[in-house]
Amino acid sequence: QAQLAESGGGLVQPGGSLRLSCAASGFPMLHFPIAWFRQAPGKARELIACITDNRDTTYYVDSAKGRFTISRDTAKNTVYLQMNNLKPEDTAVYHCSTDRLKGRDCNNYDYPYWGQGTQVTVSS
């Protein structure tokens, strides 16, 4: 019954912006951690941003700091990833994910539940 659905990806030029959305159904996002992962061709999957289940504290991988912002709209049960100043190395499939556990730093979960993903391509 629980589902995550990503949207908002596309093709942009370097320096452009995208806002990814992760809409949840079947569970309240406010009470669970949410993370954005990405996987580029030939590279390992990496956690790039996450938000906690309580005070909305966040974590960003170094390459995303200052460029990406994760936020949550409780009324819409949706988490967003605003991506600015995109670079070719940001090209990847982006997934949102959640974990049924609570109370940890948001970068300290296994995140076994995934959405379908959305493609982000940054190219001239």
CORWO-V410087 format. One record per helix or strand of 3 or more residues. SS is the DSSP state (~ for helix, > for strand). FROM is the first residue (numbers start at 0). TO is the last residue. If there is no record, write none. Layout:
# CORWO-V410087
SS,FROM,TO  SS,FROM,TO
This chain:
# CORWO-V410087
>,2,6  >,9,11  >,17,24  ~,28,30  >,33,38  >,45,50  >,57,59  ~,61,63  >,67,72  >,77,82  ~,87,89  >,91,97  >,117,121
